[in-house]
Amino acid sequence: MVTFVACAHAMLDPVTPEERVRTLEHRLLAQLPTLRALGVFDLFAVRDPALAALLADENEPSMT
């Protein structure tokens, strides 16, 4: 959970370069299966709209 929070915090910082944001996004998304299995998102809500949208997109089934 520490990695997820650290990545999210840095991604949401407006001074973080876009290239770094993309790297952080990959690391953040890699944490999702574990956090979902632990029920973290049943207990906590993501309040940032952009981050919430990113996570919602990851919940959508793949069309490929």
C-alpha positions as CSV (number, residue, x, y, z in Angstrom):
1,M,0.0,0.0,0.0
2,V,2.9,2.3,0.6
3,T,4.0,2.0,-3.0
4,F,0.5,2.8,-4.2
5,V,0.2,5.9,-2.0
6,A,3.7,7.1,-2.9
7,C,3.1,6.7,-6.6
8,A,-0.3,8.4,-6.4
9,H,1.0,11.3,-4.5
10,A,3.9,11.9,-7.0
11,M,1.6,11.4,-10.0
12,L,-0.8,14.1,-8.7
13,D,2.0,16.6,-8.1
14,P,1.8,19.1,-10.9
15,V,5.6,19.5,-11.1
16,T,6.2,15.8,-11.7
17,P,7.4,15.4,-15.4
18,E,5.1,13.5,-17.7
19,E,7.7,10.8,-18.3
20,R,7.9,10.2,-14.6
21,V,4.1,10.1,-14.3
22,R,4.0,7.3,-16.9
23,T,6.5,5.3,-14.9
24,L,4.7,5.9,-11.7
25,E,1.4,5.0,-13.3
26,H,2.8,1.6,-14.3
27,R,4.0,0.9,-10.7
28,L,0.7,2.1,-9.2
29,L,-1.4,-0.1,-11.5
30,A,0.8,-3.1,-10.7
31,Q,-0.3,-2.8,-7.1
32,L,-4.0,-3.0,-7.9
33,P,-4.6,-6.7,-7.9
34,T,-3.1,-7.1,-4.4
35,L,-4.9,-4.0,-3.0
36,R,-8.2,-5.3,-4.4
37,A,-7.6,-8.8,-3.0
38,L,-7.0,-7.2,0.4
39,G,-10.3,-5.2,0.1
40,V,-8.5,-1.9,0.4
41,F,-11.0,-0.1,-1.9
42,D,-13.9,-1.5,0.0
43,L,-12.6,0.5,3.0
44,F,-11.1,3.6,1.4
45,A,-12.3,5.8,-1.4
46,V,-10.1,7.6,-3.9
47,R,-11.1,11.2,-3.8
48,D,-9.0,12.6,-6.6
49,P,-11.2,12.6,-9.8
50,A,-8.3,11.9,-12.2
51,L,-6.9,9.0,-10.1
52,A,-10.4,7.6,-9.5
53,A,-11.0,7.7,-13.3
54,L,-7.7,5.8,-13.9
55,L,-8.7,3.1,-11.4
56,A,-12.2,2.9,-12.9
57,D,-10.7,2.4,-16.4
58,E,-8.6,-0.5,-15.0
59,N,-11.8,-2.1,-13.7
60,E,-13.4,-2.1,-17.2
61,P,-13.0,-5.5,-19.0
62,S,-10.5,-5.4,-21.8
63,M,-12.0,-5.3,-25.3
64,T,-8.9,-7.0,-26.9
